[in-house]
């Protein structure tokens, strides 16, 4: 829904630049022989000559329109040149046009804050540049004004001499008695004309522009005089501009909201909204939308130009009209795989060039079911956290589609008659990656803190890409579980437990049963570093340990593994222990303890062959530790050798407060929990509460 934003009282200068039949210009730059000829860019499909997606102004003079197909355009204009867009993966490849749009933005960004609204249009805030010009070189003091500036159109300005329009425009621009807002707009017009000439010189592309005091009016003005022209909207001409402007052509009013205004209120132009009070509009459409409608009727918009040169999202989609509709899961998966390949390529390119990552994957579709012609409007969109990698995106996309299809079919089964067909067809399919965030500059892997102690190894180098690839998203929206999207702990079936327990489980790969009814089979073995890394180990039977209080069993901090029988191995999950593997293939130890001096924590990494637990669990596992020391010391001599080798190397440590917690975000999600546990204070042990009456403290002991 549109958002009502209050317009500031400060004067602003906002420009909207729109490229003229941009796709055609890009093709004409590649093929200069097409310049000046009627030209159109067509889609890749061959049905009736392909759909037109861009038409040059030379072709428009012959009556060629974008709604036509190639065959029809040739009938209207036999000499028209039809150029097909590049094709990749069975659909149009628009990368050429996106890159060309980036060239334009790089030129415009020199003068002000830019917002790239689409491939071929840009907003730019010129307020500061116009204020500086007005202070240093106001238009009335300029002796020479470029002809491109004098070709500007000024809405509401009456030209007295039609034969000398440029002279009249110069008078308006150089008025000494003009108010401050109009003087700023005049400066903005001079700046925009200069930018447009720079774009033409450096990219060979022409563009049109609108100059006003807000984004809404600037966009309306840019389309009023094309091609290669600019239009100025003074405040005094706003009412005249909007009075007869069709309501459906306003941004965000081309859909249901605009149709509702026409059918429910009889409003066909923006000016007709003026007869409705703000309270009336709020009662009908809600407080926010009602206020927004009241504002646009008066040309009020406080929307700021976002400083964004890069797109907010990436998407890839394809339409399947009429008989081309997809009617089987296999066909849907085939096209989803292609769309996801393109999306993955663009995401990787964005990551490499701009150091950005996307957080959310969304699937959109349009469909029909049986004889319901309106059902295509109701196919639910589905989203889930995005995992980088083509295969992962493809897997998540098909699961999102299946989740949406189940909801879609179920909804219509409840609404439809029993005799209605249950067949469905997909007429449009797209995937999008959104919530783009920039990777902070200076970000480093956590292993840099251990660089002086570890041997160089490619396995220890964590790039932003490796962190992204290990991300495991949650279930898709809409309450549907997505295969492969469950968290590490939920896949292993871990019960709810305190933070220390989760830390121990994640650190040493142990799964300990806390319920009395489960039959837990203990299968333990001493895992070599290579076995830990590769996820394979030879199992040897170990004696079970007596435990006094089963309800408070904690994972034993050794290199033993306790697993349930026949548990499926999880691929890609690992403990942080593998990052501390040394070149002798012996695991180092990690211990965390509280210091008495300042009460802080210290992270110590040494070469001990055993692990020590915190004071809160020492009493519970003391006997277990002794047993483990004996077992380790006698197990094929490997642990003894490791211990002897470790004695020659001094252990080292960091104070926990000296480590930046933000580096934890670089780690794979399955080990982030383990590391974060080191930064948290120890959980207080459970103490049985006594009664609230003072006599309980003096009660005698009973046998």
Steps between C-alpha positions, in 0.01 A plus 500: 500500500617859439657675796410857592812708568492858618661749265766717659472878490853525360535567130616201298607432144430145379557379146377184332693391191342247266693349211333531159397158358806368678517146358496641147778746584716219638453300178568808288826559684603142421382542138544867400343431159162480679511865610224706341313191377166375637612231743342275761639247746305176515483211743680174433189293417397470139121498546364752248838660471555547873365760740634854476669623817642830367412716199708788363342839444561463127281187499233663715440756226374214285257385766706217650411438866646287776178301524564357152691191400775489239279385210245772566771767529640400160157536346470854638862592422660268240844660538516449877817336636420228754781414742466201731616524860783269605385157617635289786346191663192523279410856602601859438841600633486864611853527639609715204233757582568489874867572443417786266272646768787484748709715266234771514475488879875541539480830312198634690644413841763771462253774583276365773345210687365249247234233528488247221130427458530254210725406209427825318390758759672683783401751769759755608487749787659824377408717797855555625639557151222749419548688826873525437442630148242754617747632754804513273360558148123569491332473156429874477876565505580255221589653167493177307242225553529184292239447231401166653387684814297750295312208340346420839122490542362695795154386605255785550727755336324692227724574204415839355705460183454154345773572247762560767430238766863476610509870578186469712642202690816698568289776654338249735832345601668835566223678692646702786158534668426125502444328832768280653338172386485607134858622508612162629303327223667725243841397632386138494396533136847626405667214690272234348559626147874477559464144637295392200767631264767316698301176476463545125870571457627210711240230428335613173159472670241777506259546787209718609459659843250651738604760761275568799503527879409132562540160338136454403479821295845451347399157367178633351686785331774283345247322279326814378750611235702227329752426363812684619318783676437617855201644684492727806209494748475821707288481815245735348426254216445187710123535520469546125717195434300267723154636432451304179757226555342150469480326836610162359826647367615604845763282662339238731152576364512280191360196683222423744525828691457707185211280387335544839527877473330485161221260593434598862565875496461582131850650486662495154755780535730600782328837523169333585650374824505858629128490576550227763618592847791319663262351760275360227791337320634360828164346585484333161862388453661516842700771673828456313358450149237767552764755598715398204209551256424839654866599458546393137188693398694809609837393364642433846763230542780484755664188357876537510745406226680195632873494451492179300698444183444125508172310468311409818442148374578254223239299317451259214163410352317371197140501374324195359186632329214292367599152384856549631378478860694260720277217619739256668747522786780378274447787256486750783824361644666516158427871465569577863846349458568731207369805682704414807815460292462855373418632847800324650731649235374851570532455875855377467585790268349746749702341778825519303450855375308671780567281806129454564297198598127432486308368798163388361389277212144553377298304245213661309263324264177553314278203441154389406301210632222326315250744355573783746631784286581716805692236692833620359480800730514290811805278471688572823853634493745314722829607655786350695852603600729485200787252477773577249583244234301403192403154626381636835294777339344248262416265785342774709308644204326173413410446865356850517295429189367174641407677824314767305330245276373301799354813649358611166331169419375455855346847503311445178394148596328653799335768287412305189229256411570130508459470123758768422824378346806486721739568215732798525737690273778751563494806273781695665795398715771708662758486778643804674778569748443797728610665826842580360761592762858615460776292652678739742837621379793358691313179579736213576464135584532396864802288412710814463507515880671161501729569204818492708426156641360313200673377189384664175231289342238560236245337728545778753430785259144622538382741237160671512388256233585198716303645786202557274515151353477344845187696595201281581167687468190436699166382370325699226230744588146381514557228754635250249818308576756511223711188448855562604421830671493385861759617747788278607364436847148422383632248248688315774197504724657695785258576783463844659791557737716765656769683306792311655345167405455613139857624495634164614285309253606718206868497602555130529237351275326317788135413522392415852155374592330689782180301514457179696298316241744515205729206438841662446776289353846634569749452220821691562833527330801723515479714190814609325508853357470354154196303605344811653556696181376231266218392723615137512632302794548144610279411795629315806286389796554700818379431853194692609541753779287504813296815545335590827241743372375407152293817484816714505721303261746732320704419194843371602766738362726247332557389146258209548183495297164377627253445221164331458502176308411530129504882510546642150818698454453873445706631210688828535453533879815529703639629825740786531755245618607440142624859478756426774647188332880526486739363239577192715135390466442535873206692639568792726284575795274788573414607845307786647530613858424794724782709642493605861675830449243691293233241459556487124519198271810371328502290183797264518624280218784260576618153423355306791365159416199533727231763551400656828149610577388805693468506875123469476527143365827384656324320780272313262767379258806460725473123504434497126811705434720261693362208304554688174860589591574134544325403177674764298838422646476134401330526163767373252748751634361774274381732773821456696700599198280801452546597863875469479510704183280763661726546800758659277259772387382771737129562518373852434181688573291809435278685741145470379440876520791553260329303224247683284175295515409615149756261351277214609254596226757389243495142622270233358169499691555151641798618706384852582299376799807330640718811476234736631472282807854602590389863527204434728517486880469154653148401585432482870439145624149403592449529873204348675299785645410482865175614645425866548439465878790574730440182700620294205852627563494362856331167432672201659653231280295184480642153452 
